[in-house]
Amino acid sequence: MTVTSQSNTRPTAALDGRESILSAKGVVKRFPGVLALDNVHLDLYRGEVHALCGENGAGKSTLMKVITGLYQPDEGQVVYKGEQRHFSTIQDAQDVGITIIHQELNLVPHLTVAENIYLGREPKKGWFVDKKKMEADAQVYLDRLKVNIKASDLVLSLTVARQQMVEIAKALSLNAEVLIMDEPTSSLTESEIDRLFEIIHELKSQGVGIIYISHRLDELKRIVDRVTIMRDGGYVWTKDFGDVTVDDIVAAMVGRSLEEKFPERQSSPSEDVIFEVKGLCREKLCSNVSFTLRRGEILGFAGLMGAGRTEAARAIFGADPKTAGEVILGGKTLSIAAPVDAIEQGIAYLSEDRKLNGLAVKMTIKENVTMANLAAVSSHGFIDDAREARAAREMVAKLSVKTPSINQVAKNLSGGNQQKVVIGKWLFRDSKVLFFDEPTRGIDVGAKFAIYQLLDKLASEGIGVVLITSELPEILGMTDRVVVFHEGEVMGILETAKTNQEEIMQYASGVKRMAL
Amino acid sequence: MATLEQSPGEAKLPIDRKDLIQKFAALAGLVLLIVAFSLTSSAFLTMSNGVTIALQTSTIAYIGLGATCVIITSGIDLSVGSVLALAGVVAALAVQVGVPVPFAMLIGILAGGACGAVNGLIITRMKLPPFIATLGMMMVARGLALQITGARPVSGLGESFGALGNGSLWRVITEGDNGFPKVIFPGIPYPVILMIVLAVIVAVVLRKTTFGRHLYAIGSNEEAARLSGVKVNKVKIGAYVLSGLLAGLCGCVLMSRLVTGQPNEGIAYELDAIAAAVIGGTSLAGGVGSISGTIIGAFIIGILRNGLNMNGVSSFIQMIIIGLVIISTVWIDQLRNRK
């Protein structure tokens, strides 16, 4: 590139006498037809946690890919330890001390934890892998995280949260000087997050520079020193975290000021019960789950990871077998053995992992929207193209899906728009009760607001809405009542207006229990 | 419409256009082959050779159609080569015991469908991987075909058994000056007509029916399809039954051409079927594929064999060339998708 000689035009020691370890200067990255990064700056000090915030599509991941060598910048430069660097692979970056923990887990499920941590750099004894040393070394890093994981465990036997901890242990083992964390807490429980933050503080004191990407703005204050905002591929500002509020950050991210995180509720619950579950049981995972849902109500399911919220919803929907329990819709007891039965009765479940089991990513928006109700746009088994296109277009307009065409393939959409397509699928089915499982996970602030508005609108149209979420603010901001789960059981059903985060947590952790 | 504006970062080709490019590339390859062989061999671009190629390609095409449907669900059917042999000998044996030819062939085709149904049941009920289930069926069906015939060809079937494989439509023959018959137009062989009709039907099934849409949905994301109320097991069994029926038909046509029931017919044909689908752009990962692509793929294989034969290339070299063609077409396809 043309900038080799300019690498020393700026002193590497920056403000406050703190030493910059990594900086990206005036980075420009173009893709065909798109300016993905437009003159972006990022300056990371040793021993600092630097938050990088922006909506999905703001260019955070692209910038990280430029820094770690996955992409080459078209203009600008990456300076590491005072030298301009060009990494041609992630491996190169890793070798000099830059490590990234991806949002999606990059573990091999059929290998052990130790084998994963040392994958590609196994300790050898002669020609053979030194398994003992490998497991002992891996265990040291796992113990530092104070997680109860054995180095000899198979990764596939671990929950997603624990796999995330393995990723972090792997990063520790690389002795990184710069650590990039992309949404590390999205699947962790409160106590695991606490432990992770302790580790982050420890790393900080050892002089490691950490770039921290997260949508959970409220947790930033616990660890972050400075924050850089990106919007639409451009650089907005970098400030000391102490000088700004969460609202400032959100405003800068979306380019407008969001008055509130949640829309004002238009719907209000009436007295008539439209949906009821009695004594639902599922082998080992749920026992005696009962609740009612009223017309116009948004009912929350709260609880820690693995508390049985998703498991109960899937059993109600027929996606997994239940051992006992009644499901009553509009006064009628339903017999549900498979998702088909639930769908025919008007019950829908929007799964927590869109890409894994909600969306057919290789198919178009149109095909996804009509997937659950092809019969409505076909006659005698033949699909009517015009009717199908009309249905898809109406749904795209109703939900404001941002797309050039209804023939766009789903994987090319942003997370928020993908979620809207999945919702569209169930609205097209005229569902009466919708279970939303973590509908806003991995979605940016602006899109979240649109989803909240949609939930409210559905409730006001008389559709029963169940919101399963791990985000307590979401429970408090959106629901009328909340069902709190703990180890497969309902611990309490609370009026949202009369409760608070602390009380919900007491029920969720099993400290308190209501007589039901 | 305001919501349909293009947002940056999502500017990618819709699949339709991508599909078109893929098909255009395969079609261009086909045309290139035809041009190349026309230049190297004067006998290549003649009416009668055209008919020969179409006839040879038709057998790959029948089972290629079935393979496409199965591969779209992200499955695979390795049993078709054996199933077609079983179906063919069943039809031949039926004729031997006095069943009229059309009914005998129907029995053969249904035998193929039954094999497909067993494949489907093993895959959906016993939850075995399609590779294993159909590998087993490949051996079982071949063994059955050999056992019921005592490994001997079934002959003495009469002329009517050969009509389907050897007859033609619109064949025009006049008597030449020397008294011998002279072929003005060789006619369109029945197997070729059958290929065209079946290709159109299966293409319509894939593109226009709910069954077809469900095949794509299962291949794209099986769990999403199940949670959307798609009867995944039924649809999958349907795909394997379709593949079995088409294999059965292929067996009947092949045996009819030989006017003999050959229990050793069709060895490794499943690989031609899979190759035709893959060259035509069907993804082994599922969710992607088209009939037009598979037909082009079948013709690429058929024309390569025919043209290389005419140029005196040995069958061993032919295998090498076709193998390289499969590797390079899929490689090109992946390069295109990686962007």
Boltz contact constraints between the chains, C-beta under 6 A:
constraints:
  - contact:
      token1: [A, 33]
      token2: [B, 11]
      max_distance: 6.0
  - contact:
      token1: [A, 34]
      token2: [B, 8]
      max_distance: 6.0
  - contact:
      token1: [A, 34]
      token2: [B, 9]
      max_distance: 6.0
  - contact:
      token1: [A, 34]
      token2: [B, 11]
      max_distance: 6.0
  - contact:
      token1: [A, 57]
      token2: [B, 9]
      max_distance: 6.0
  - contact:
      token1: [A, 319]
      token2: [B, 227]
      max_distance: 6.0
  - contact:
      token1: [A, 339]
      token2: [B, 226]
      max_distance: 6.0
  - contact:
      token1: [A, 339]
      token2: [B, 227]
      max_distance: 6.0
  - contact:
      token1: [A, 339]
      token2: [B, 229]
      max_distance: 6.0
  - contact:
      token1: [A, 340]
      token2: [B, 229]
      max_distance: 6.0
  - contact:
      token1: [A, 343]
      token2: [B, 229]
      max_distance: 6.0
  - contact:
      token1: [A, 357]
      token2: [B, 223]
      max_distance: 6.0
  - contact:
      token1: [A, 357]
      token2: [B, 224]
      max_distance: 6.0
  - contact:
      token1: [A, 357]
      token2: [B, 227]
      max_distance: 6.0
  - contact:
      token1: [A, 358]
      token2: [B, 224]
      max_distance: 6.0
  - contact:
      token1: [A, 359]
      token2: [B, 224]
      max_distance: 6.0
  - contact:
      token1: [A, 360]
      token2: [B, 217]
      max_distance: 6.0
  - contact:
      token1: [A, 360]
      token2: [B, 220]
      max_distance: 6.0
  - contact:
      token1: [A, 360]
      token2: [B, 221]
      max_distance: 6.0
  - contact:
      token1: [A, 360]
      token2: [B, 224]
      max_distance: 6.0
  - contact:
      token1: [A, 362]
      token2: [B, 220]
      max_distance: 6.0
  - contact:
      token1: [A, 362]
      token2: [B, 287]
      max_distance: 6.0
  - contact:
      token1: [A, 363]
      token2: [B, 220]
      max_distance: 6.0
  - contact:
      token1: [A, 371]
      token2: [B, 217]
      max_distance: 6.0
  - contact:
      token1: [A, 371]
      token2: [B, 228]
      max_distance: 6.0
  - contact:
      token1: [A, 372]
      token2: [B, 228]
      max_distance: 6.0
  - contact:
      token1: [A, 372]
      token2: [B, 229]
      max_distance: 6.0
  - contact:
      token1: [A, 374]
      token2: [B, 210]
      max_distance: 6.0
  - contact:
      token1: [A, 378]
      token2: [B, 210]
      max_distance: 6.0
  - contact:
      token1: [A, 381]
      token2: [B, 209]
      max_distance: 6.0
  - contact:
      token1: [A, 381]
      token2: [B, 210]
      max_distance: 6.0
  - contact:
      token1: [A, 382]
      token2: [B, 208]
      max_distance: 6.0
  - contact:
      token1: [A, 382]
      token2: [B, 209]
      max_distance: 6.0
  - contact:
      token1: [A, 383]
      token2: [B, 208]
      max_distance: 6.0
  - contact:
      token1: [A, 397]
      token2: [B, 3]
      max_distance: 6.0
  - contact:
      token1: [A, 400]
      token2: [B, 3]
      max_distance: 6.0
  - contact:
      token1: [A, 402]
      token2: [B, 7]
      max_distance: 6.0
  - contact:
      token1: [A, 404]
      token2: [B, 6]
      max_distance: 6.0
  - contact:
      token1: [A, 405]
      token2: [B, 14]
      max_distance: 6.0
  - contact:
      token1: [A, 407]
      token2: [B, 14]
      max_distance: 6.0
  - contact:
      token1: [A, 407]
      token2: [B, 16]
      max_distance: 6.0
  - contact:
      token1: [A, 408]
      token2: [B, 14]
      max_distance: 6.0
  - contact:
      token1: [A, 409]
      token2: [B, 15]
      max_distance: 6.0
  - contact:
      token1: [A, 412]
      token2: [B, 10]
      max_distance: 6.0
  - contact:
      token1: [A, 412]
      token2: [B, 12]
      max_distance: 6.0
